[in-house]
Amino acid sequence: MAKETIIRKEPTISVIPLDRYITADGSKKEKILVKAKFQNTFMVARYSSPKSAINNFIKGVERKNSIFDDFI
């Protein structure tokens, strides 16, 4: 499966990569900036079943802990 990439027109950077950027040498700085601009999409499709179980549990539709047994 090929990874999809998001190209951000206005890249953002979180605190940890910013810290790494400040302390990095030239080539590492470039890699950090490229990662910020061209981020891989987050894989969420595999989490849809646990997500629905959690939603049902929180909403009170099914308040049994056993609904989580398949995901542990």
C-alpha positions in Angstrom: 0.0 0.0 0.0 1.5 3.3 -1.1 1.5 6.1 1.5 -0.5 9.2 0.7 1.1 12.5 1.4 -0.5 15.8 2.4 1.2 18.9 1.1 0.7 21.8 3.5 0.7 25.3 2.1 1.3 26.7 5.6 3.2 24.0 7.5 2.9 23.7 11.2 5.5 22.3 13.6 5.0 21.0 17.1 7.2 21.6 20.1 9.3 18.4 19.9 10.2 18.8 16.2 10.9 22.5 16.9 13.3 21.6 19.7 15.0 19.1 17.4 15.2 21.8 14.6 16.9 24.3 17.0 19.5 21.8 18.0 20.1 20.1 14.7 22.7 20.6 12.0 21.9 21.8 8.5 20.9 18.5 6.8 18.7 17.4 9.8 17.0 20.8 9.8 16.0 20.3 6.2 14.6 16.9 6.9 12.5 18.3 9.8 11.1 21.1 7.6 10.3 18.6 4.7 8.5 16.4 7.2 6.4 19.3 8.4 5.5 20.3 4.9 4.9 16.9 3.4 3.2 14.9 6.1 1.9 11.3 5.6 -1.8 10.9 6.1 -2.9 9.3 9.3 -4.2 5.7 9.0 -7.5 5.7 10.9 -9.5 3.1 8.9 -8.4 0.2 11.0 -9.8 1.9 14.2 -13.4 2.2 13.1 -14.7 -0.8 15.0 -13.1 0.1 18.4 -14.2 3.7 17.8 -17.9 2.7 17.4 -17.6 0.4 20.5 -16.2 3.3 22.5 -19.0 5.6 21.2 -21.7 3.2 22.1 -20.2 2.7 25.6 -20.0 6.4 26.2 -23.5 7.1 24.9 -24.8 4.3 27.1 -26.2 2.3 24.2 -24.3 -0.8 25.4 -22.7 -0.3 28.9 -21.0 -3.7 29.1 -17.2 -4.0 29.3 -17.4 -7.1 27.2 -17.9 -5.0 24.0 -14.1 -4.3 24.3 -13.0 -7.9 24.5 -12.6 -8.2 20.7 -10.1 -5.3 20.7 -7.9 -6.2 23.6 
